[in-house]
């Protein structure tokens, strides 16, 4: 074993001592992990909603389309169209989730602009999730409960990012 103050024969710099840099506040870490939970909960909500569509509902939708003079599809065609649409939506959700996590990483690394982006997008996401919670009263209780969990995770993401211990992490640093 090499003593800690020995010169590395390969010319590499010794690792910095532990605790030498500024520590990231725990509130920023909490905000990051709550933010990571948001798209995961969103995918669970999407899967629940997808699994709750029945053939009877597709047939009712086809009946409404036929009554308005629209082109009629068979149940198999409607089911195939629904599945293709859901596949496209999943790809779209994956791209959005990737961007969300990228901004969370920038925020965790102290970028204030990313904290602002997370706040704006998270607030919009919060507002767009409220109808799902309100729809729980119409009979979709399980998706409503998952939506409440998602609202809590979104709120935690934004609130933790702005708590007093988090604020110094987002201040510009002077390289000295």
N, C-alpha and C positions, 0 to 999 in steps of 0.2 A: 504494500500500500504506500502510495506517495504522500508525503507530508503536504498539508494544505498550502504552504508558502513556497513549494518547490516550483521551479520553472518547468513548464510543459515542453517536452522535447520537440513537439510538432509546431510550436510557435503560436498556438491558440491562446487567446486571452482567457484568464480564469473567469469562472462564472461570477456574476455580481453576488454580493452577500445577500442573504435573505432579508427581506424587509427594507431594502435600500431605497426602493421607489415608493411613490405615493400609492396607497392602497385604495382600491375601488370600494366605494361604500356598499354595504350589504343591501341597501335599498335599491341600488342600481341592478345588482344581481337578482333581487326579487322581481324587479320590473322586467328584466330580461326573461326569466323563467316563466313568469305569468304570461308574457308575450308569446313565448314558444308554445305554451298550452293553448293559446287562442286558435291557431289553425288546426291543431289536433282535435280540439272540441268541435270546430267547424266541420271537419271531415266526418266526425261521428254524427253530428246533426244532419249532414247531407246524406249519409248512409241510412239513417233512420227515415228521413223523408222519402228517399228513393224506395226503400223497402215497403213503405206504407201504401204506395200506389197499387191499386188492385185492378184486375181486368174489368170489374164492374165500373170503376171510375173511368177507365179508358173507353168503355162502351158508352157511358153517359156523355163523355166528351165528343165521341164520334156522332152520337145522336144529336147533340147541339149543333155540331158543324153541318150535319145533313139538314137540320131544320132551318138554318140560315142560308141555305143554298150553296154551301161550300162543297168542295170535292170530297166525296166519301171515300174512306179507306176501310180496308178490312181490319179486324182486330189484330191479326198478325202483322200487318203493315204498320199499324199505329204503335204496336209494341216495339217493332224494330226501329221505327223513327224515334221513339222515346229513348231507347237504349243508346242510339247513336248520339242523340242530343245530350244525354247524361255523360257519355264518354267525352264529348267536347267540353262540357262543363267541368269535368274532373281535371282535364288538362289545363283549362283556364285557372281553376282553383290551385293547382300545383304551382303554376307560374306565380300567381299572386302570393301564395304561401312562401315561396322562395324569396320573393322581393321583400316581404314582411320580415322574414328572418334575417335577410341581409341588412335591412335598416336597424333591426334590433342589435345586430353585432356592431354596427357603427355606433349606435347609441351606447352600448356597453363599453366601447372603447373611448367614450368621452366626447363624441361629436354632438354638439348641441343641435345642429341642423337636423340630424337624424331623430333626435328627441322630438323636435317640432313635427317632422314628417309622421312619426309614430302617433303623436297626439292628434293630428288632423285626420289621418287615415283611421286610427282607432275610434275617434269620435263618430266618423261617418259609419264605420262598421257597427258601432254601438247602436246608432239610430236605425240602421237597416235591420238589425236583429230584433228590435222591439216588436215589430209585427208578428214575429214567430212566437214571442212570449204571449202576446195578446191572442194569438190563434189557439193557444192552449185551452182557452175557455170554450172554444168551438169543438173540442173533443180530442185534439192532438196533444194529450197531456205529456207524454214522454218527450217528444221534441221540444215542448215548451219548457220542461225542466232542464233539458240540456242547453237550451238557449239562455236560460237564467244563469247557468254555470258559465256560459261563454260571456255573458254580460259582466259577470263578476270578474272573470279573468281580464277582460278588456279594461274595466275600471281599475283593477289592481295594477295593470301595466302602466297606465297613465298616471295614476296617483303616486305610485312608488317612484316614478321618474322625476316627479316634482317635489318630493318631500325635502325638507331642509338638509338632511345629510347628503342628498344626491346632488344638490346644486353646485357645490365646489368642483365636483367631478367634471362638470360641463363648462367650466371657466377656461379661457385661453391660458396656456402655459408659456412661460418665458423660457426658451432654451438657453441655459447659462452654462 
